[in-house]
Amino acid sequence: MRVLGSSVLALEAIVVLLAIPIAVNNENVNAALALAVGLAIALLMLVTIGFISKPIAVPIGWALQIVTVGTGFVVPTMFIIGGVFALLWYFAVKNGQRIDRTRDLGKSTA
């Protein structure tokens, strides 16, 4: 979960930041509002990476996925992009712990 979850959230934070100018230019959203909301979402994603190995990170990650998909009501493309990241988050949650154990086992035998 550490590697996959962190990767998903880090890349998603970048995508959220890149959606800010699209919201302002193409969807006529107030620039200050778009910047505040986009930065808040991205910052929450990056903060979640800080405690990705804690059990609370998974529900927070799911909440962030819902928020990201919800931004599709402002920038319709985010329905698709947010959906892709939600699927990636599902994969990270489902398989991440197994992959972390395999990586840790490989490190201890080397």
PyMOL commands that set and color helices and strands:
alter all, ss='L'
color gray80, all
select helices_A, chain A and resi 2-25+31-50+57-73+77-109
alter helices_A, ss='H'
color red, helices_A
deselect
rebuild
show_as cartoon
